[in-house]
C-alpha cells in the first residue's frame, strides 16, 4: 500500500477510464450501513393485502371525467379501497367542514 498525505491508500477494486474508482473499504462501509454485511438479509417490501389493486380503466375514467391528474385519481381510488363508486362519490361530495 502506498501512502499519500500520511494515510494509506484504500484497496481499489475497479478503476474507470473517467477517473472514478470504487474502493473496498468504502464499499464495505456502505454495505454495513444497509445491513447487508451484518448477516442480515435485506428486507423486501411486503405487499399489504388491505391495499386494493387499482384498475387502469377506473383510473382513466376518473382522469377523463373529472380532469384531474393520474396521481390524484390513484390517490382517491386508494383512499376508497379501489371502489370506483365510493371514489366518484367522494369527488362530487363537498368536503366535511
C-alpha positions as CSV (number, residue, x, y, z in Angstrom):
1,X,0.0,0.0,0.0
2,X,1.3,3.4,-0.9
3,X,0.9,6.4,1.3
4,X,-0.3,9.9,0.4
5,X,-0.5,12.6,3.0
6,X,0.5,10.1,5.7
7,X,-2.6,8.0,5.1
8,X,-2.6,4.6,3.5
9,X,-4.4,4.4,0.1
10,X,-7.5,2.2,0.1
11,X,-7.5,-1.0,-1.9
12,X,-9.1,-0.1,-5.2
13,X,-11.5,-2.7,-6.7
14,X,-12.1,-1.0,-10.1
15,X,-10.6,1.9,-11.9
16,X,-12.6,3.5,-14.7
17,X,-11.3,5.5,-17.7
18,X,-13.0,8.7,-16.5
19,X,-11.0,8.6,-13.2
20,X,-13.6,7.3,-10.8
21,X,-12.9,4.2,-8.7
22,X,-14.6,2.0,-6.1
23,X,-12.6,1.2,-3.0
24,X,-13.1,-1.9,-1.0
25,X,-13.3,0.0,2.4
26,X,-15.9,2.4,1.2
27,X,-18.0,-0.4,-0.4
28,X,-17.9,-2.5,2.8
29,X,-18.8,0.6,4.9
30,X,-21.8,1.3,2.6
31,X,-22.9,-2.4,2.7
32,X,-22.7,-2.5,6.5
33,X,-24.8,0.7,6.7
34,X,-27.5,-1.1,4.7
35,X,-27.2,-4.2,6.9
36,X,-26.1,-6.5,4.1
37,X,-22.7,-7.4,5.6
38,X,-24.0,-7.9,9.1
39,X,-25.5,-11.2,8.2
40,X,-29.0,-9.8,7.9
41,X,-30.9,-10.4,4.7
42,X,-32.1,-7.2,3.1
43,X,-35.8,-6.7,3.8
44,X,-38.2,-6.8,0.9
45,X,-41.3,-4.6,0.7
46,X,-44.2,-6.7,1.8
47,X,-47.4,-6.1,-0.1
48,X,-50.2,-5.1,2.2
49,X,-53.3,-7.3,1.4
50,X,-55.5,-4.4,2.5
51,X,-54.3,-2.2,-0.3
52,X,-56.6,-2.6,-3.3
53,X,-55.4,-3.3,-6.8
54,X,-56.3,-0.3,-9.0
55,X,-57.6,-0.9,-12.4
56,X,-56.3,1.1,-15.3
57,X,-59.9,1.6,-16.6
58,X,-61.0,3.0,-13.3
59,X,-58.1,5.4,-13.2
60,X,-58.7,6.5,-16.8
61,X,-62.4,7.1,-16.0
62,X,-61.7,9.5,-13.1
63,X,-58.9,11.3,-15.0
64,X,-61.0,11.9,-18.1
65,X,-64.3,12.7,-16.4
66,X,-63.0,14.9,-13.6
67,X,-60.0,16.3,-15.4
68,X,-57.6,15.5,-12.5
69,X,-54.1,14.2,-12.7
70,X,-53.4,10.5,-12.8
71,X,-51.7,10.7,-9.4
72,X,-54.8,12.4,-7.9
73,X,-57.1,9.7,-9.4
74,X,-54.9,6.9,-8.0
75,X,-54.9,8.6,-4.6
76,X,-58.7,8.9,-4.5
77,X,-59.1,5.3,-5.6
78,X,-56.6,4.1,-3.0
79,X,-58.3,6.1,-0.2
80,X,-61.6,4.4,-1.2
81,X,-60.2,0.8,-1.3
82,X,-60.3,0.7,-5.1
83,X,-64.1,1.1,-5.2
84,X,-65.0,3.4,-8.2
85,X,-68.4,4.2,-6.8
86,X,-67.0,5.4,-3.5
87,X,-64.2,7.3,-5.2
88,X,-66.7,9.1,-7.5
89,X,-68.9,10.0,-4.6
90,X,-66.0,11.4,-2.6
91,X,-65.1,13.6,-5.6
92,X,-68.5,15.1,-6.0
93,X,-69.5,15.4,-2.3
94,X,-68.4,18.6,-0.5
95,X,-65.5,18.3,2.0
96,X,-66.6,18.0,5.6
97,X,-66.4,21.3,7.5
